Amino acid sequence: MRAPHFFLLLGVACGSTDTGAPQAESFALGGVRVEVPPGLRSVDENALRERLLSGRPQPDEFRAAARARRGFSVSIQAESIAMVARGGEVAGDFLEGVLLEATVGEGLARTDVTLRPDGEGMEACLNAPFVRGPVETHSCQYAYLDPEGRQFHRLVVACEAAPSERALCETIMASRAYTVDAMPRSTVLARPRSPGLSEVADDHVRWIRFGMSHAEFLRGCESDGQAIAEAPGPLAELARRGELAICGGFGAPLANADVVRIQAEFHPAHGLSVVNFVVAAPASEMSARLRTAYPDFLTRGESTVHYVDRNTVDDTLFGVTVQPLRDARTSQIQLMSGRAIGRGREANP
């Protein structure tokens, strides 16, 4: 099991500081406060941000701060993303679902955390310290919605130290207190809000447009400064017939993840109807991002289908599917138009 990304294994030699003084100091960020020993030093914010966001899509807003001495650290993260929910969903249930999904996505089991309501938010805390080498990590994350239900906010508090200082970490974690302006957990989110991904429009993603021809796709790939790749093995015949094309990259990220390769599928009469993006991020991270952008979803085995418009039958986006690849550091994001689904219905009435 890998260490969850919100566990800050600093290992930073910040210099020894005497923390024997009885007077604690408040350490706060983004609506959460803990009491820490006096004399801890601030960790460089840029280095902290780089470490915490390494290998994961970036949220819309992100702040982090940490206090440390040699072999000991306390960190707080505050992040927010545009919020959506299915019509009729209760705010508290939505928050609980997101926290559970994040737990599983980090390689933990549901039984590894305790969920509880706190004010108008939901909190998930590790039942036992996460141990990695000589360091134990104690962690809690807190989720809430802004009063208008337009932003999802998450706060993460973590304390890391050697087992000999477990009692100190426990004391610090027990002092946590949340002060946020939040939507009541009992609120029924009566109508869906689906901002989607800012770079994905109803019928196109940058230069890639549903309905475009095979030749237009190849020209667009080259105009984007990318190389057209040869289709391997059995796909070569499809490429020769103009039913498939592969572009060796994309000039912009998708859902904050770098695009490694694009494979597009074409119908002879309707043009491009399916486009697959191979991205440099694990499926768990991409699914968590899309869970917020497209909340109407269904998990099928290892894949998750996020529905955008179940009723479309033309060159507009029907859904976005996330699935893992053999290389666990990558995943595939598939965008499918209503044309593709319509053909499927016609073939399977």
VENZI-V16972 format. One record per residue. N is the residue number from 1. PSI is psi as a letter, one per 20 degrees, with the letter a starting at -180 (NA if undefined). BURIAL is + if it has 16 or more other C-alpha atoms within 10 Angstrom, else -. Layout:
BEGIN
n	psi	burial
N	PSI	BURIAL
N	PSI	BURIAL
END
This chain:
BEGIN
n	psi	burial
1	p	-
2	q	-
3	p	-
4	q	+
5	h	-
6	j	+
7	o	+
8	n	+
9	n	+
10	g	+
11	k	-
12	p	-
13	n	-
14	j	+
15	q	-
16	p	-
17	p	-
18	o	-
19	k	-
20	i	-
21	p	-
22	h	-
23	o	-
24	r	-
25	q	-
26	p	-
27	o	+
28	q	+
29	p	+
30	k	+
31	j	-
32	q	+
33	p	+
34	q	+
35	p	+
36	r	+
37	q	+
38	q	+
39	j	+
40	q	+
41	q	+
42	p	-
43	q	+
44	p	-
45	h	-
46	g	-
47	h	-
48	g	+
49	g	-
50	g	-
51	g	-
52	h	+
53	j	-
54	p	-
55	j	-
56	q	+
57	q	+
58	p	+
59	r	+
60	g	-
61	q	-
62	p	+
63	q	+
64	q	+
65	q	+
66	q	+
67	p	+
68	r	+
69	r	+
70	p	+
71	j	+
72	p	+
73	q	+
74	p	+
75	q	+
76	p	+
77	q	+
78	p	+
79	q	+
80	q	+
81	q	+
82	p	+
83	p	+
84	q	+
85	q	+
86	q	+
87	p	-
88	i	-
89	p	+
90	p	+
91	g	+
92	h	+
93	h	-
94	g	+
95	g	+
96	g	+
97	g	-
98	g	+
99	h	+
100	g	+
101	g	+
102	h	+
103	g	+
104	h	-
105	h	+
106	j	+
107	j	-
108	r	+
109	q	-
110	h	-
111	i	-
112	i	-
113	q	+
114	p	-
115	q	+
116	q	-
117	q	-
118	o	-
119	c	-
120	j	+
121	a	+
122	q	+
123	q	+
124	p	+
125	q	+
126	p	+
127	h	-
128	q	-
129	q	+
130	p	+
131	p	-
132	o	-
133	c	-
134	j	-
135	p	+
136	p	+
137	p	+
138	p	+
139	q	+
140	q	+
141	q	+
142	p	+
143	q	+
144	r	+
145	q	+
146	r	+
147	h	-
148	i	-
149	k	+
150	i	+
151	p	+
152	p	+
153	q	+
154	p	+
155	p	+
156	p	+
157	p	+
158	q	+
159	p	+
160	p	+
161	r	+
162	q	-
163	h	-
164	i	-
165	k	-
166	g	+
167	h	-
168	g	+
169	g	+
170	h	-
171	g	-
172	g	+
173	h	+
174	h	-
175	i	-
176	q	+
177	p	-
178	p	+
179	n	-
180	q	+
181	o	-
182	q	+
183	p	+
184	p	+
185	h	+
186	i	-
187	p	+
188	p	+
189	n	+
190	h	-
191	q	-
192	q	+
193	p	+
194	n	+
195	i	-
196	b	+
197	p	+
198	h	-
199	i	-
200	o	+
201	r	-
202	h	-
203	j	+
204	r	+
205	o	+
206	c	-
207	i	+
208	p	+
209	p	+
210	p	+
211	i	+
212	q	+
213	r	+
214	g	+
215	h	-
216	h	-
217	g	+
218	g	+
219	g	-
220	h	+
221	g	+
222	h	-
223	h	-
224	j	+
225	k	-
226	r	+
227	q	+
228	p	+
229	q	-
230	q	-
231	p	+
232	q	-
233	c	-
234	i	-
235	i	-
236	h	-
237	h	-
238	g	-
239	h	+
240	h	-
241	i	-
242	k	+
243	i	+
244	q	+
245	q	+
246	p	+
247	p	+
248	j	+
249	a	+
250	p	+
251	j	-
252	q	-
253	r	-
254	p	+
255	l	+
256	j	+
257	q	+
258	p	+
259	p	+
260	h	+
261	q	+
262	p	+
263	p	+
264	q	+
265	p	+
266	q	+
267	p	+
268	h	-
269	h	-
270	i	-
271	b	+
272	p	+
273	i	+
274	p	+
275	p	+
276	p	+
277	p	+
278	p	+
279	q	+
280	m	+
281	q	+
282	q	+
283	h	+
284	g	+
285	g	+
286	h	+
287	h	+
288	h	-
289	g	+
290	h	+
291	h	+
292	g	+
293	g	+
294	n	+
295	i	+
296	n	+
297	r	+
298	p	-
299	p	-
300	o	-
301	c	-
302	i	-
303	q	+
304	p	+
305	p	+
306	o	+
307	p	+
308	g	+
309	n	-
310	i	-
311	i	-
312	q	+
313	j	+
314	b	+
315	l	+
316	r	+
317	p	+
318	g	+
319	r	+
320	p	+
321	p	+
322	p	+
323	q	+
324	q	+
325	r	-
326	g	-
327	o	-
328	i	-
329	i	-
330	r	+
331	r	+
332	p	+
333	o	+
334	p	+
335	p	+
336	p	+
337	r	+
338	h	+
339	g	+
340	g	+
341	h	+
342	g	-
343	h	-
344	h	-
345	h	-
346	h	-
347	h	-
348	m	-
349	NA	-
END
